Amino acid sequence: MKLLFLGTGGYHPTERRQTSCLLLPDCGIVLDAGTGAFRLGRYLQTAEADLFLTHAHLDHSAGLTYLFSVLREHPLQRLTIHGQAEKLRGICEHLFSEPIFPAKPPWEFRALEGQSGRIGNLPLGGRLTYFPLEHPGGTIGFRLDWPRRSMAYVTDTTADPQAAYVKNIEGVDLLVHECYYPDACADLSAQYGHSSLSSVAETARTARVGRLILTHIDPLHTAGDNLDLDAARRIFPQIVLAEDLMETVF
């Protein structure tokens, strides 16, 4: 299964990183719609697509307004936006309010039931599980399973090997996890609902995942040169820092 990183930054886009958007082109699944979503039309390969939102903060949802151009570039028979009911309601009432964006979206918004749950019958025989994460305003993480392969996407939360979500990501082949702060700023993690490097590495080790890719990088340090990856690899060796347009297979 191929995973393409269309946006790997947090908070606001930079010359190096657009904000959060991941694509599984083989099955038409999109995770979040930050500013990186403008690239979707070039890389979609399917006639239908499902876009799953972790939450409604603008660095994860602003790209919904770009989908008109995406659909001109790659027309779809169906596009469904999935998210928690209150987050979708906020997006429809505010992001797509007439004074801000006066074009009515032609795609379907479908609410996820409750704080956690499962969606089966994904393309290629997969299923998706969602689970709550701690973050101001609330957010969710996703786990996707297919026969013989799995991944999890965790962003906008404070990494902690004792956190409740660790059981939801246990044993995945690939964990994509936010890493906004270096260890020197670890004291800011809980305050702002983001993660520091060593805590992410410790979480990956505790969850016994196969590989870890870091995303949602601080836009003031887009190169990630403030992250001591060598030290983190002494905790969990299989760490890679994501870059926009990077591809990986799991």
Secondary structure, DSSP 8 states (H G I E B T S, - for coil): -EEEEEE-BSSS--SS--BSEEEETTTTEEE--SGGGGGHHHH--SSEEEEE-S---HHHHGGGGGHHHHHHHS--SEEEEEEEHHHHHHIIIIITSTTT--S---SEEEEE-SSSEEEEEEGGGEEEEEEEE--TT-EEEEEEEETTEEEEEE-SS---TTSTTHHHHTT-SEEEEE--B-GGGGGGHHHHT--BHHHHHHHHHHHT-SEEEEESB-GGGTT-TTS-HHHHHTT-S-EEE--TT-EEE-
